[in-house]
Amino acid sequence: MAEVLVLVDHVDGAVRKPTLELLTLARRIGDPVAVHLGPNAAEAAKTLGEYGATRVLARDAAEFADYLVVPKVDALQAAYDAVSPAAVLVPSSTEGKEIAARLAVRIGSGIITDAVDLEAGDEGPVTTQSVFAAAYTTKSRVTKGTPVVTVKPNAVAPEAAAAAGAVEELAVSFGESASGTKVVSRTPRESTGRPELTEAAIVVSGGRGVNGAENFPVIEALADALGAAVGASRAAVDAGWYPHSHQVGQTGKTVSPQLYIAAGISGAIQHRAGMQTSKTIVAVNKDSEAPIFDLVDYGVVGDLFAVVPQLTEEVKTRKG
């Protein structure tokens, strides 16, 4: 069976959920071969093997931390040359999309970004994408070279399938351009203890109806009760009520959780473009004519300051 390269997204060897989703999708079209760049590959290999990685091509080098993007492209290209895969799958993060695009240029192949599904086809892998602000669903395939595909987080539920996960050293030669952009400082992001917004299975977002930064704890309380990430509409972010890193929408982050709760969000097209592919959508809004209600699975017409605290208490009660 053909092999499929999967670029591993990890934090010091702790494999992140989008990688497990990629391994699940890769098994539909071949045997997954994971590419682990950075430290603690042996620890990561245990998890990668549990989710179907037959091999783990590993390389740890200072260049991955000291310089931006290009060293990882060099390494992924080395893996491509060594394996001759049927496809290359990469997480659809900002960095992941740049790595994928650079690799596709180098190997003369087509690229598909932000796929939400992947299946085998007679003429190669077929991807599903949500396009034009998620107004349409399209099926596409690469017609030239080896498909390079980036996949959105939460596109598929990870499914375990034990495989060898044998670690092999990846030989990499870094090119001159690898040291072109050096990282000179880092500032650790303050941890909230909540899931990463683009990876969370549940997202609770607040909008203009929250009416001030001092009221966002109402949104945060529900999110914490559900184990969810916190999002915000552009109106709330532009008003300075919540950090831009939490903005959901066309000019913010795109999320596709199992459950999306929109509180005090009218549902402008800019916001809908960032959350429309969520599996279940719930909205709370005082305006029964708000556009968000055209999109939802469940809608509550009411004051979020009355509805959301009640929901939070009910969740806490049911969790015991």
Secondary structure as UniProt FT lines:
FT   STRAND          3..7
FT   STRAND          10..11
FT   TURN            12..13
FT   STRAND          14..15
FT   HELIX           17..26
FT   TURN            27..29
FT   STRAND          31..37
FT   HELIX           41..50
FT   TURN            51..52
FT   STRAND          55..59
FT   HELIX           63..66
FT   HELIX           70..83
FT   STRAND          87..91
FT   HELIX           94..107
FT   STRAND          111..119
FT   TURN            122..123
FT   STRAND          126..131
FT   TURN            132..135
FT   STRAND          136..140
FT   STRAND          148..151
FT   TURN            153..154
FT   STRAND          166..169
FT   HELIX           176..179
FT   TURN            197..199
FT   STRAND          202..206
FT   HELIX           208..210
FT   HELIX           213..215
FT   HELIX           216..226
FT   STRAND          229..232
FT   HELIX           234..238
FT   TURN            239..240
FT   HELIX           244..246
FT   STRAND          247..248
FT   TURN            250..251
FT   STRAND          259..263
FT   HELIX           269..275
FT   TURN            276..277
FT   STRAND          280..285
FT   TURN            288..289
FT   HELIX           291..294
FT   STRAND          298..301
FT   HELIX           304..319
//
